[in-house]
Amino acid sequence: MSCADGPTSVDPNAIFTFRMGAYKNGTGVAVNQSLINATPNYNPTERANLLAQSPENAGALLQFSMRDYDNLQSPYNGGGSTREFFDYSNILVPLSNASIAQPLTAVAPSRINYFPTTPGSTNGRVEGTVQFLGSEGFAQGLRSVLAYKARLTLTYKANRKESEVLARGPNGIISNTSAYGRGYALQFNYPIGDNSAPRVVTNIQETDLLNGAAVSFWTCPGSLQLKIGKDAIECPAVGDNAAENSNAQLLQVVRRVLRSEYWYVNLQAKCVLQKPYSQCYANNATTSHYVSICERSAL
């Protein structure tokens, strides 16, 4: 979302700058094939126990954040200290936790994107959100940093007491240039019919943070560039079953990231409207903001 100049304290379930999640069947977290190959005679419980006891996995917690190309150990923050739910997001609990390890080993090597019994989780989704809210100038600066200096990252928390945001590498090594996980380089462009500023994501290149190799690209179609309405005049509020939302497949994609308890969707008007009122804008705002939705594609 390109929201700016609005309130800086809002519910991250509704308003966010970036959200990443595994929503389709066959996506999410999986046990590495090397573990399966090394334990041919293990049952799922034995594999789960091994996973929990391995130093490589101890405390391995998925984290979503924005990090510099030159320093993977320093998540970008909006000013001051680095804060969870704003500058970085922990996803579920460590992978060695029984609520994660046991389901994974039970279906290995298949992937899982939903862990309903995870302690402390409100939804069990493999999903992370970061929220960088500020002025319009701050938002434009953030997009410039992502265009040249930084990228979104999905890393694993290192098992170190001195920091909650260090990214782990093989054999416990902490490196500025490589880590377990993925990097996501974003490209921005102008929204269709709006030349005020490059506010929408038009392309994402996914790379392996260990070696820099390209892994996948993401598509960001114009049909999933949706204006965020200031009010019901700019974006008429309609239900999911309304004629305006007859494209059920497209609506399903939007609803993965914009839930019905927080947003109206109007696909015909190519807009969304926050419930019960918009927190994306300042009062009397003249600019428009957008949400861009991208989907991962295999190379």
C-alpha positions in Angstrom: 0.0 0.0 0.0 1.2 3.5 -0.8 -0.6 5.2 2.2 1.0 8.4 3.5 0.2 11.5 5.6 -2.5 9.6 7.4 -2.5 8.4 11.1 0.8 6.7 12.0 -0.9 4.4 14.6 -3.3 2.1 12.8 -4.1 -1.6 12.9 -1.5 -3.5 10.8 -4.1 -6.1 9.9 -5.9 -3.4 7.9 -3.2 -0.9 6.9 0.3 -2.0 5.9 3.1 -1.0 3.6 4.0 -4.6 2.5 2.5 -7.9 3.2 3.9 -11.3 2.1 2.1 -14.6 2.5 1.8 -18.2 1.3 -1.8 -18.5 0.3 -2.1 -21.0 -2.5 -2.1 -24.8 -2.0 1.3 -26.2 -2.4 3.1 -23.1 -1.0 4.5 -22.3 2.4 7.1 -24.1 4.5 8.6 -27.6 3.8 11.2 -29.9 5.3 14.4 -29.8 3.3 14.9 -32.8 1.0 18.4 -33.3 2.4 16.8 -34.2 5.8 14.5 -36.7 4.2 17.4 -38.3 2.3 19.5 -38.5 5.5 16.8 -40.2 7.6 15.2 -42.8 5.3 14.2 -45.1 8.2 12.8 -42.3 10.5 9.1 -41.9 11.1 7.6 -38.4 11.2 7.8 -38.1 15.0 11.5 -39.0 14.9 12.2 -36.5 12.1 10.3 -33.8 14.1 12.5 -34.5 17.2 15.6 -34.4 15.1 14.5 -31.1 13.5 14.0 -29.6 17.0 17.3 -30.8 18.3 19.5 -29.7 15.4 21.7 -26.6 16.1 21.0 -25.5 12.5 17.3 -25.2 13.3 17.3 -24.1 17.0 15.3 -20.9 17.2 15.0 -20.6 13.4 12.1 -18.1 13.2 11.0 -16.7 9.9 11.2 -13.0 9.7 9.9 -10.6 7.1 11.7 -7.2 6.8 13.4 -4.7 4.5 17.2 -4.9 4.5 20.1 -3.3 2.6 21.9 -5.1 -0.2 25.2 -4.4 1.6 24.1 -5.4 5.1 21.6 -8.2 5.6 22.0 -7.8 9.4 20.5 -4.4 9.6 16.7 -4.2 8.9 15.5 -0.8 7.7 13.4 1.1 10.3 11.2 4.1 10.0 13.2 6.0 12.6 14.5 5.2 16.1 14.6 1.6 17.3 13.7 -1.4 15.2 10.2 -2.5 16.2 8.3 -5.7 15.6 5.1 -5.4 13.6 6.3 -2.2 12.1 9.9 -2.7 10.8 9.9 -6.4 10.9 7.5 -9.3 11.4 8.0 -12.6 13.0 6.1 -15.3 11.2 4.5 -17.9 13.6 7.1 -19.5 16.0 10.5 -21.2 15.5 10.4 -24.0 13.0 11.7 -26.4 15.7 8.5 -25.9 17.7 6.3 -29.0 17.8 3.4 -27.1 16.3 5.5 -26.5 13.2 7.9 -29.5 13.1 5.3 -32.2 13.5 2.9 -31.1 10.8 5.9 -30.6 8.4 7.4 -34.0 9.0 4.0 -35.7 8.7 3.6 -34.5 5.1 7.3 -34.2 4.0 8.3 -33.1 1.5 5.0 -31.3 0.8 4.6 -27.6 1.8 2.2 -26.3 4.4 0.9 -22.7 4.6 -1.4 -23.0 7.6 -0.6 -24.0 11.2 -3.8 -23.6 13.3 -2.3 -24.9 16.6 0.7 -22.6 16.7 0.9 -21.0 20.2 0.3 -17.3 20.3 -0.7 -17.1 16.6 -4.0 -15.4 15.8 -4.5 -16.9 12.4 -1.9 -19.7 11.8 -1.0 -18.2 8.4 2.5 -18.1 6.9 2.3 -14.4 6.5 4.3 -11.3 7.5 3.5 -7.6 7.4 5.6 -4.4 7.8 4.2 -0.9 8.2 6.2 2.2 7.3 3.8 5.1 7.7 4.8 8.7 7.4 4.6 11.7 5.2 4.3 11.6 1.4 8.0 12.5 1.2 8.9 9.7 3.5 6.9 7.2 1.3 8.6 8.4 -1.9 12.0 8.1 -0.2 11.1 4.6 0.9 10.3 3.6 -2.7 13.6 5.2 -3.9 15.6 3.1 -1.3 13.9 0.0 -2.5 14.6 0.8 -6.1 18.4 1.1 -5.6 19.6 0.2 -2.1 17.4 -2.2 -0.3 15.0 -5.1 -0.8 12.4 -7.0 1.1 13.7 -10.1 2.7 12.4 -13.4 4.2 15.2 -14.6 6.5 15.6 -16.8 9.6 16.3 -15.3 13.0 19.8 -16.2 14.3 19.9 -18.0 17.6 21.8 -15.0 19.3 20.8 -13.2 22.5 22.3 -9.9 21.5 19.7 -9.2 18.7 16.2 -10.2 17.7 16.8 -9.4 14.0 20.1 -11.0 13.0 19.7 -13.2 9.9 21.2 -16.7 10.2 23.5 -18.4 7.8 25.1 -21.9 7.5 26.9 -23.2 10.6 25.7 -20.2 12.7 27.7 -17.7 10.6 26.4 -14.1 10.7 27.3 -12.4 7.4 26.4 -9.0 5.9 26.2 -10.4 2.4 24.6 -13.9 2.6 22.0 -15.7 4.7 19.4 -18.4 4.6 16.3 -17.0 2.9 15.0 -15.0 0.0 15.4 -11.4 -1.2 12.7 -9.5 -3.2 13.8 -6.6 -5.4 10.8 -4.4 -6.2 10.2 -2.1 -9.2 7.7 0.7 -9.0 5.8 2.6 -11.7 3.0 5.0 -12.1 -0.5 3.8 -11.6 -2.6 3.4 -14.7 -4.1 6.8 -15.4 -2.2 8.6 -12.6 1.1 10.3 -13.3 1.5 11.9 -9.8 4.1 9.5 -8.5 5.3 5.9 -9.0 3.2 4.3 -6.3 2.5 0.8 -7.6 4.7 -2.3 -7.7 5.0 -3.6 -11.2 7.7 -6.3 -10.9 9.4 -8.4 -8.3 12.6 -10.4 -8.7 13.2 -13.1 -6.1 16.7 -14.3 -5.3 18.4 -16.7 -3.0 20.2 -14.8 -0.2 22.9 -17.4 0.1 24.3 -17.1 -3.4 22.3 -14.3 -5.2 20.9 -16.7 -7.7 17.5 -15.9 -9.3 14.8 -18.1 -7.9 11.5 -16.8 -9.3 9.8 -13.7 -10.7 6.4 -12.3 -9.6 3.7 -10.8 -11.8 1.9 -7.6 -10.8 -0.9 -7.2 -13.3 -2.8 -4.0 -13.8 -6.0 -5.7 -12.8 -4.6 -6.0 -9.3 -3.6 -2.3 -9.0 -6.5 -1.0 -7.0 -7.1 2.6 -5.9 -7.7 3.0 -2.1 -10.9 5.1 -1.8 -11.1 8.1 0.4 -14.9 7.6 0.9 -17.9 5.8 -0.5 -18.3 8.4 -3.2 -14.9 7.8 -4.6 -15.2 4.0 -4.1 -18.8 2.7 -3.8 -19.0 0.1 -1.0 -20.4 -3.2 -2.4 -20.5 -6.7 -1.0 -18.5 -9.6 -2.4 -21.6 -11.1 -4.0 -22.4 -7.9 -5.9 -22.4 -7.7 -9.6 -19.3 -5.5 -9.5 -17.4 -8.4 -8.1 -18.5 -11.1 -10.6 -14.9 -12.1 -11.3 -14.7 -14.6 -8.5 -11.1 -15.7 -9.2 -9.8 -12.2 -9.1 -11.8 -11.4 -5.9 -10.2 -14.5 -4.3 -6.7 -13.2 -5.0 -7.6 -9.8 -3.5 -9.2 -11.3 -0.4 -6.1 -13.2 0.5 -4.5 -9.9 1.5 -7.5 -7.5 2.1 -9.8 -9.3 4.4 -13.6 -8.7 4.4 -13.6 -7.5 8.0 -11.4 -4.5 7.1 -12.1 -3.8 3.4 -14.8 -3.4 0.8 -13.7 -4.5 -2.7 -15.2 -3.1 -5.9 -13.5 -4.8 -8.9 -15.6 -3.0 -11.4 -14.4 0.4 -10.2 -10.9 -1.0 -9.5 -10.9 0.3 -5.9 -11.1 -0.7 -2.3 -12.5 1.1 0.7 -11.5 0.6 4.3 -14.1 -0.2 7.0 -15.5 1.8 8.8 -13.5 4.7 7.4 -10.2 5.4 5.6 -7.0 5.7 7.6 -4.8 5.8 4.5 -5.1 9.5 3.9 -4.7 12.9 5.6 -7.7 15.1 5.9 -8.4 16.9 2.6 -5.9 14.8 0.8 -5.6 15.5 -3.0 -3.4 12.6 -4.0 -4.6 9.0 -4.5 -3.0 5.9 -3.0 -3.1 2.3 -4.2 -2.6 -1.3 -3.2 -0.6 -3.5 -5.6 -1.0 -7.3 -5.5 1.6 -9.5 -7.0 1.7 -13.3 -7.4 4.8 -15.6 -7.6 5.5 -17.4 -10.8 8.0 -20.2 -11.4 11.0 -19.5 -13.7 
